[in-house]
Amino acid sequence: MNGVDFLADTNVLLYLLSGNPVVSDFLDSRLAISEITMLELLGVKDITAERLQIRQALVKNTRLVYLNDEIRSLTISLRQQCKVKLPDALIAATAQWLQVPLLTADRDFAKLPRLQLLLIQP
């Protein structure tokens, strides 16, 4: 066991930060995020210092999964099989590598093969 319940997509973290009740069932879960999700969450133009600090604290309280050779290989395979944006392929490959469901509100992930998916309704 890798100590993780789900890999959280960026939209899940944004819902969490905004207090959206759709993610309340997952507040006690052990979440991991992809390095790509961290970049999407923090790399926002004109983000306020306060909002950046809050997001950095959230990232610090998750397991951050950095890209590695296996995730890169899975990403390449996914992109060879399906038309999928590179960031989404990297996130999906990270979930596959961890062998945990991807927690997301993005229905586009449903087209990816062999991906354990937990879709939430925003």
C-alpha positions in Angstrom: 0.0 0.0 0.0 1.3 3.4 -0.9 -0.5 5.3 1.9 -2.7 7.2 -0.6 -6.5 6.9 -1.1 -6.8 9.1 -4.3 -4.8 11.2 -6.7 -6.6 14.6 -6.7 -7.0 16.5 -9.9 -6.6 20.3 -9.9 -10.3 21.0 -10.0 -10.8 18.9 -6.8 -8.3 21.1 -4.9 -10.0 24.2 -6.2 -13.4 22.9 -5.0 -11.8 22.1 -1.6 -10.3 25.7 -1.3 -13.7 27.3 -2.2 -15.5 25.2 0.3 -17.6 23.4 -2.3 -19.6 20.6 -0.4 -19.1 18.2 -3.3 -15.6 17.3 -1.9 -16.7 17.1 1.8 -16.7 13.3 1.7 -13.0 13.3 0.8 -11.7 15.7 3.5 -10.4 12.9 5.6 -8.8 11.0 2.7 -5.1 10.7 2.1 -4.7 12.7 -1.1 -1.7 12.8 -3.5 -1.2 15.2 -6.3 0.8 15.2 -9.4 3.7 17.6 -9.9 1.6 18.9 -12.8 -1.3 19.7 -10.5 1.0 21.6 -8.2 2.2 23.7 -11.2 -1.4 24.3 -12.3 -2.5 25.3 -8.8 0.4 27.6 -8.0 1.3 28.9 -11.5 -1.6 31.4 -11.8 -1.0 34.9 -13.2 -1.7 37.7 -10.8 -2.3 35.4 -7.8 -2.4 37.3 -4.5 0.2 36.6 -1.9 -2.5 35.4 0.5 -4.1 33.0 -2.1 -0.6 31.7 -3.0 0.2 31.0 0.6 -3.1 29.1 1.1 -2.5 27.0 -2.0 1.1 26.3 -0.9 -0.2 25.1 2.5 -2.6 22.8 0.7 0.2 21.3 -1.5 2.3 20.8 1.6 -0.5 18.7 3.2 -0.7 16.3 0.3 1.7 13.7 -1.0 3.4 15.4 -4.0 4.3 12.9 -6.7 7.1 14.0 -9.0 7.5 12.8 -12.6 9.7 9.7 -13.0 10.6 7.4 -15.9 7.6 5.1 -15.3 5.1 8.0 -15.3 6.7 9.4 -18.4 6.4 6.0 -20.1 2.7 5.6 -19.1 2.0 9.2 -20.3 3.5 8.3 -23.7 1.4 5.2 -23.9 -1.8 7.0 -23.0 -1.1 9.7 -25.7 -0.5 7.0 -28.3 -3.8 5.4 -27.5 -6.1 8.4 -27.1 -6.3 12.0 -27.9 -5.6 13.6 -24.6 -4.0 16.9 -23.5 -0.5 16.5 -22.1 -1.3 17.7 -18.6 -4.2 15.3 -18.3 -2.2 12.4 -19.6 0.5 13.2 -17.0 -2.1 13.3 -14.2 -3.8 10.1 -15.4 -0.4 8.3 -15.7 0.5 9.4 -12.2 -2.8 7.8 -10.8 -2.0 4.6 -12.8 1.5 4.5 -11.4 0.3 5.0 -7.9 -2.5 2.4 -8.5 -5.2 4.6 -7.0 -8.3 6.2 -8.4 -8.1 9.7 -9.9 -10.5 12.0 -8.1 -11.8 14.6 -10.6 -14.8 16.5 -12.0 -13.4 16.3 -15.5 -15.4 13.8 -17.6 -12.7 13.8 -20.3 -10.7 11.4 -18.2 -13.4 8.7 -18.7 -12.1 8.0 -22.2 -8.7 6.9 -20.9 -8.1 3.1 -20.7 -7.3 1.3 -17.5 -7.8 4.4 -15.4 -9.5 4.0 -12.1 -11.7 7.1 -12.0 -13.9 8.7 -9.3 -16.0 11.4 -11.0 -17.6 14.0 -8.8 -20.4 16.3 -9.8 -19.5 20.0 -9.2 
